[in-house]
Amino acid sequence: MNEDVFNASLRKFLKQVGVTSQREVEKAVRDAVQAGRLKGNEKLPAKMVLTIGGLSLSHEITDDIELG
């Protein structure tokens, strides 16, 4: 295994996950506030699950996202 290639590829994947996930959450929250489904001061429970094919890896992260 080439550690440099692996590390660069993993970082690229994680950056893409972070950037696209943030955009999607921001859009969903703004839409929900605008539609009146959220007030804008809630704490939203969030969960992210990472799975990787070919590995028996399932990593789950849970936390609250505070709106204000």
N, C-alpha and C positions, 0 to 999 in steps of 0.2 A: 504494500500500500504506500502511495506517495502522500506523506503527511501534509505537504504544502498544497497539493491539489485538493485533498479532502477538506482541509481547513478552509480554503478559499470557497469551495463549493458549498460547504455548510454555512458559512457566513453569508453568502449570497442568498441562499434559501431563507435563512432566518431574517435577513433584512427585508426580503420580499414579503414574508409573513407579517412582520411588524408593520411595515408601511401600508400594505393593503388592508390589513385588519383594522388599523387605526382609521383609515378613510371610511371603511364600511360602518364601523361603530359610530363615528361622528355623524355620518349621513343619517343613519337610523335614528339616532338620538334627536338630531335637529328635526327630522320629519315627524317624530312622535311628539315633540314639544309643540311644533307648529299645528299638528292635528288635534292637540289637546289630550293626547293619551298619557303624556307626562307633564308634570308641572315645571320640572327643571331643577328640583332640589332633592331628587331621590338618590338613593344608593342602589345600584343595579347589581345583582349577583351575576358574576361572569365565570365562564369555564372555558378553558382551551385544552384540547386534547391533541397531542402529537403522536402519530403512529408512523412507522416507517416499514414499508414492504420489505420482506426478506429478513426482518429482525422481529423478535418477539418483544418489541418495545411499544409500550403505551404509557405516555407520560401526561399526567393531568395537572393543570394549574387552576386553582379557583381563587377568586378574590372579589371584592366589591369595587365597582366603578362609581365614584361620587360625582354627582353633577353640580353640586354647589350648596 
